[in-house]
Amino acid sequence: MRDLLAHADLAGYAGQFVWLELSYDEPRNREFLSKYGASATPTFFVINPQNQLVLAMQPGVMSLPELKQFLDRGERAMLASEQTPADAALSRGDTLMAQQPAEAANEYLRALQLAPVEWPRHQLAQAFLVQALQDSQQWQRCAETAANYASAMEHDGLFVRTVVGGMWCLASADRGPWIDSLFQSLRPFAEEALSLRITVRDHRDSIYRTLMIIEVARKNDAAALKWGDRWLAELDLIKPRSDDERAALDIARVENIQVIGDPARILPALRASEQAMPNNYIASLRLAQMELEAKQYTATIATCRRGLTRTPGAFGQTWLLRIEAQALEATGRKTEAHQALQKAAVAAEQIPGKESREHVLAAIKKLLQPGGAQPR
């Protein structure tokens, strides 16, 4: 997303917005992130400077057309002296989305019920209804809604976003008889989304990953590996334009192997990235993850320690130290593993988001107890 913002022509919005980028890792941003419920990155907000209320909110990566639509939506909400009932419900949904997604879903549904046939934001409300159902973990309703809407949507970015949401709901749900039926409905839309040139990399990765997760859950490892090979081949063809893009490709490679596959398959690419980005702790972190999975413990420890010299934030420090502790534990160096976890607990205290901070701290404290075991 940073690469898109760096190259996007947004001159038409000059003077209309004050742009602010906040790092999730910075402790000084904790109050803002907690107030607006930014629990994932990237998350975008348009905020009214007069009352600090959210005018528009959108989670996840956007294409350039989606970004412009998002900014236009925020501007309309700011300038409107009076909104139609449908637009007002849409705005309420945006305000509620980050912290009360179930209520946001009700507002998006209300917007669709109130909207006239010619309302230009039908697909927007449909896509955001699916997102809100996903965020509130209404898995079956989310997948059903996505399959229903996708069948009649114009094949644009909102269609892709709707399909991605539906696929994630299938991948996130416990196994049930309804999943196979809805998978048969959504899979053709997923394949269609992969064929569209407008589908951004983040959404392509999500579609491949959910296809793999669902096939593994259906005990069809051969199909999952086939999707994984196609995904990795696609990633290997990309020549990254920036360190941000290179890091994103590495994240996708790791996510692929974490579903199913041989971690050694991607180690050469990850090592090349770490060398190409000597100041990027993410490159070391991803490499260490896969070296650990490949049981290359000595290399894992060395990679984690390199990563810790690359000025990671609190979350990055915590993650690297936990991986190092796992490798130390696996080689019988239990005292050093315990010390690494203690350092991880100290770092975790500085994680900005309260929910994330408490979750990570609880996991580390459990590991520090006698008999605590590192997850593999």
ABEGO torsion letter per residue (X at the ends): XAAAAAABBAAAABGABBBBBBBAABAAAAAAAAAAGBABOBBBBBBBAAAGBBABBBBEBBBAAAAAAAAAAAAAAAABABBBAAAAAAAAAAAAAAABAAAAAAAAAAAAAABBAABAAAAAAAAAAAAAAAAAGBAAAAAAAAAAAAAABBBBAAAAAAAAAAAAAAAABBBBAAAAAAAAAAAAAAAAAAABAABBAAAAAAAAAAAAAAAAAAGBAAAAAAAAAAAAAAAAABBBABAAAAAAAAAAAAAAAAABEBAAAAAAAAAAAAAABAABAAAAAAAAAAAAAAGBAAAAAAAAAAAAAAGBBAAAAAAAAAAAAAAAAAAGBAAAAAAAAAAAAAAAAABABAAAAAAAAAAAAAAABBGBBBBX
